Amino acid sequence: MRILIIGAGPTGLGAAWRLKELGHQDFLVLERNSYVGGLAASFLDPQGFTWDFAIHVAHSHYHYVDRLLQTVMPDGFLTHERRSWIHTQRTFVPYPFQYNFRHLPEQARRECLDGLFARPAQLPHGPANFEEWILASVGPGIAKHFMVPYNTKLWTVPPAKMNCRWLGDRVPETDVERVRANIRDERDDVSWGPNRSRQIPHPARQKRTPPRPRILDTRRRRPPPRPRPNPGNSRPRQPITIPPHRAPRCAI
C-alpha cells in the first residue's frame, strides 16, 4: 500500500476522491467508526430528529469544490442566505461588521472609520501574527471594537499568538469607499464575504441511526417515600359524591 489515509471525514474522503481522479489506485482509507463523515456526520434519533456532530454548512466559492458537492449529493443541499448580527454596545450590527458599523454609537463609529484611514503601512515581510494582520487590514478602531475580541472568543487564543498563514481569502480586503457610501446612504451591506450564502445538507438524505451508548448509573437510589400518617387534628377526607346529572353512563 503506497498511500494511507487516516480518517474518513471530509478531508480524508476528499483526498481519496482526488487521488482516484488523478488515476491513483494504491491507497487505503482507514476509519475507526462504523460510519464515514467524521464531524460532518448526522444521525436520526428514534423520534425522527436529526443531530449533527458539528456545524454543517458549506460556503465554498471554489468551483471545483462546488461541483464535487453537487456530484456526491445531487439535489441534496438547501441554500440559505446569511443573516447574522453582532450584538455590541447595546445595539445590533449586521454582519460583516466592517461594512455595517454605522449602527454603533457616534464615538465608536468615528473610531472605526478613522482607523481605516490610519492603517499602518504593510511591513516588508508581511504581518508577524494575526493581530498585526487585523491592524493592517481594518485599522485599530475595528480591531478594538470587533475583530480582536471576536477572534479571541472564537479561537480561544489571542490573535497576537496566532499566525496568519491560514487566512488566504477568508477575510477579503475592506473597501473604504464602500464603507463610506454605506454610512452616507444609511445602507446595510450584507452581501460581502465568501460565506454570504451557505449550503446545508438536506435532512432527508441523513438516515443513519447511531448505536445508543450504555450508561452505567452508579448513583445510590433513595427508597420511595412512605405515606404520611393523617395528623390527629386534621379532618378526614370526605368521599367524593358525583351528582346524578354528571354521573357516567354505562351501556350494557
C-alpha positions as CSV (number, residue, x, y, z in Angstrom):
1,M,0.0,0.0,0.0
2,R,1.6,3.2,-1.1
3,I,-0.8,5.9,0.3
4,L,-2.6,5.5,3.7
5,I,-5.3,8.0,4.6
6,I,-6.2,8.1,8.3
7,G,-9.9,9.0,8.9
8,A,-12.9,9.1,6.6
9,G,-14.0,12.6,7.5
10,P,-14.4,15.3,4.8
11,T,-10.6,15.7,4.5
12,G,-9.9,12.0,4.2
13,L,-12.8,11.4,1.8
14,G,-11.8,14.4,-0.3
15,A,-8.2,13.2,-0.5
16,A,-9.3,9.7,-1.6
17,W,-11.7,11.2,-4.2
18,R,-8.9,13.4,-5.7
19,L,-6.4,10.5,-5.7
20,K,-8.9,8.5,-7.7
21,E,-9.5,11.4,-10.1
22,L,-5.7,11.5,-10.7
23,G,-5.6,7.8,-11.5
24,H,-4.1,6.5,-8.2
25,Q,-5.4,3.1,-7.1
26,D,-2.8,2.1,-4.5
27,F,-4.4,3.8,-1.4
28,L,-6.4,2.9,1.6
29,V,-8.7,4.9,3.9
30,L,-8.9,3.8,7.5
31,E,-11.8,4.8,9.8
32,R,-12.3,3.6,13.4
33,N,-16.0,4.2,13.4
34,S,-18.7,2.2,11.7
35,Y,-19.7,5.1,9.6
36,V,-18.0,7.7,7.5
37,G,-18.1,11.5,7.6
38,G,-16.3,12.3,10.9
39,L,-17.6,15.5,12.4
40,A,-19.7,16.1,9.3
41,A,-21.9,13.1,10.1
42,S,-25.5,13.4,11.1
43,F,-27.9,10.9,12.6
44,L,-31.6,10.4,13.1
45,D,-32.9,9.5,16.6
46,P,-35.9,7.2,17.1
47,Q,-38.2,10.3,17.2
48,G,-37.0,11.4,13.8
49,F,-34.9,14.4,14.8
50,T,-31.6,15.0,13.0
51,W,-28.5,15.5,15.2
52,D,-25.2,16.9,13.9
53,F,-21.8,16.4,15.4
54,A,-20.7,19.9,14.3
55,I,-21.8,22.9,12.3
56,H,-22.8,21.6,8.8
57,V,-22.6,24.4,6.4
58,A,-20.6,24.8,3.2
59,H,-19.7,28.2,1.8
60,S,-17.0,27.4,-0.6
61,H,-16.5,29.8,-3.6
62,Y,-14.2,27.4,-5.4
63,H,-15.9,25.9,-8.5
64,Y,-14.1,22.5,-8.1
65,V,-15.5,22.1,-4.5
66,D,-19.0,23.2,-5.6
67,R,-19.1,20.8,-8.5
68,L,-17.8,18.0,-6.2
69,L,-20.5,18.6,-3.7
70,Q,-23.2,18.5,-6.4
71,T,-21.7,15.3,-7.7
72,V,-21.8,13.4,-4.5
73,M,-25.1,14.9,-3.3
74,P,-27.2,15.9,-6.3
75,D,-30.2,18.0,-5.1
76,G,-29.0,17.2,-1.6
77,F,-28.5,20.8,-0.3
78,L,-30.6,23.6,0.9
79,T,-29.1,27.1,0.1
80,H,-29.6,29.9,2.7
81,E,-28.5,33.5,2.5
82,R,-26.6,34.7,5.6
83,R,-28.5,36.8,8.1
84,S,-26.2,37.4,11.1
85,W,-25.9,40.2,13.6
86,I,-23.3,41.2,16.2
87,H,-24.8,42.5,19.5
88,T,-22.4,45.1,20.9
89,Q,-22.7,48.3,22.8
90,R,-26.5,47.8,23.2
91,T,-27.2,47.6,19.5
92,F,-27.2,45.1,16.7
93,V,-24.7,45.4,13.9
94,P,-25.4,43.4,10.7
95,Y,-22.6,41.1,9.7
96,P,-20.0,41.8,8.3
97,F,-19.1,44.3,10.9
98,Q,-16.6,46.3,8.9
99,Y,-19.2,47.3,6.4
100,N,-22.1,48.0,8.8
101,F,-20.6,49.6,11.9
102,R,-22.7,52.7,11.2
103,H,-25.1,51.3,13.7
104,L,-22.6,51.9,16.5
105,P,-22.7,54.9,18.8
106,E,-21.1,58.1,17.4
107,Q,-17.8,57.8,19.2
108,A,-17.2,54.1,18.3
109,R,-18.3,54.7,14.7
110,R,-15.8,57.6,14.3
111,E,-13.0,55.4,15.8
112,C,-13.8,52.6,13.3
113,L,-13.9,55.0,10.3
114,D,-10.8,56.9,11.3
115,G,-8.9,53.7,11.9
116,L,-9.5,52.6,8.3
117,F,-7.6,55.7,7.1
118,A,-4.9,55.3,9.8
119,R,-4.0,51.7,8.9
120,P,-0.2,51.1,9.3
121,A,1.8,50.5,6.1
122,Q,2.4,47.0,5.0
123,L,5.5,45.5,6.5
124,P,8.2,44.3,4.1
125,H,7.9,40.7,5.2
126,G,4.2,40.8,6.0
127,P,2.5,40.7,9.4
128,A,4.1,38.6,12.0
129,N,0.9,37.4,13.6
130,F,-2.9,37.6,13.2
131,E,-3.3,40.8,15.2
132,E,-0.8,42.6,13.0
133,W,-2.8,41.4,10.0
134,I,-6.0,42.7,11.6
135,L,-4.5,46.2,12.3
136,A,-3.1,46.4,8.8
137,S,-6.4,45.3,7.2
138,V,-9.1,47.2,9.1
139,G,-7.2,49.6,11.4
140,P,-7.2,50.0,15.2
141,G,-10.9,51.0,15.5
142,I,-12.5,47.9,14.0
143,A,-9.8,45.8,15.7
144,K,-10.7,47.3,19.1
145,H,-14.5,47.1,18.7
146,F,-14.9,43.8,16.9
147,M,-12.0,41.9,15.3
148,V,-9.7,41.3,18.3
149,P,-12.4,40.4,20.9
150,Y,-14.4,38.4,18.4
151,N,-11.5,36.3,17.2
152,T,-10.2,35.9,20.7
153,K,-13.5,34.4,21.7
154,L,-13.8,32.3,18.5
155,W,-10.4,30.7,18.6
156,T,-9.8,30.9,22.4
157,V,-6.4,32.3,21.6
158,P,-5.3,36.0,21.4
159,P,-4.8,36.9,17.8
160,A,-1.3,38.1,18.7
161,K,-0.4,34.5,19.4
162,M,-1.7,33.2,16.1
163,N,0.0,33.2,12.7
164,C,-1.9,34.5,9.7
165,R,-0.8,32.0,7.0
166,W,-4.1,30.2,7.2
167,L,-6.2,33.3,6.2
168,G,-5.9,33.1,2.4
169,D,-9.0,34.8,1.1
170,R,-11.2,34.0,4.2
171,V,-11.2,37.7,5.1
172,P,-11.1,39.8,1.9
173,E,-9.7,43.4,1.9
174,T,-12.1,46.1,3.1
175,D,-13.2,48.7,0.6
176,V,-13.0,52.1,2.3
177,E,-15.1,53.9,-0.2
178,R,-17.8,51.2,0.1
179,V,-17.8,51.7,3.8
180,R,-18.2,55.5,3.5
181,A,-21.1,55.0,1.0
182,N,-22.9,52.7,3.4
183,I,-22.6,55.3,6.1
184,R,-23.7,58.2,3.9
185,D,-26.7,56.3,2.4
186,E,-27.6,54.5,5.7
187,R,-27.4,51.2,3.9
188,D,-27.0,47.7,5.4
189,D,-24.4,45.9,3.3
190,V,-24.7,42.2,4.0
191,S,-23.7,40.7,0.6
192,W,-20.0,40.8,1.3
193,G,-17.7,37.9,2.1
194,P,-17.1,34.3,1.0
195,N,-19.8,32.9,3.3
196,R,-22.7,35.2,2.3
197,S,-24.6,32.1,1.1
198,R,-24.4,28.7,2.7
199,Q,-25.3,25.2,1.6
200,I,-26.8,22.8,4.2
201,P,-27.2,19.1,3.6
202,H,-30.8,18.2,3.1
203,P,-32.2,16.4,6.2
204,A,-33.9,13.8,4.0
205,R,-30.6,12.4,3.0
206,Q,-29.4,11.8,6.5
207,K,-30.8,8.4,7.6
208,R,-28.2,6.8,9.8
209,T,-29.1,6.0,13.4
210,P,-26.1,5.7,15.8
211,P,-26.0,2.9,18.4
212,R,-27.1,4.0,21.8
213,P,-24.2,4.1,24.3
214,R,-24.6,2.2,27.6
215,I,-24.6,4.5,30.6
216,L,-23.8,3.0,34.0
217,D,-25.6,4.9,36.7
218,T,-23.7,4.5,39.9
219,R,-25.8,6.9,41.9
220,R,-27.5,5.5,45.1
221,R,-31.2,5.2,44.7
222,R,-33.3,6.6,47.5
223,P,-36.2,4.4,48.7
224,P,-39.7,5.7,47.8
225,P,-41.2,7.9,50.5
226,R,-43.5,6.3,52.9
227,P,-47.2,7.5,53.1
228,R,-47.5,10.2,55.7
229,P,-50.0,9.4,58.5
230,N,-53.1,11.6,58.9
231,P,-52.5,14.1,61.7
232,G,-54.9,13.9,64.5
233,N,-56.0,17.5,64.3
234,S,-57.0,17.3,60.7
235,R,-60.3,16.4,59.2
236,P,-60.6,13.0,57.5
237,R,-61.1,13.2,53.8
238,Q,-64.7,13.0,52.7
239,P,-65.8,10.7,49.9
240,I,-66.4,12.4,46.6
241,T,-70.1,12.4,45.6
242,I,-70.8,12.7,41.9
243,P,-74.1,14.5,41.2
244,P,-76.6,12.3,39.3
245,H,-76.6,14.5,36.2
246,R,-72.8,14.2,36.0
247,A,-72.5,10.5,36.7
248,P,-71.0,8.5,33.8
249,R,-73.5,6.3,31.9
250,C,-72.7,2.8,31.1
251,A,-74.3,0.9,28.2
252,I,-74.9,-2.8,28.8
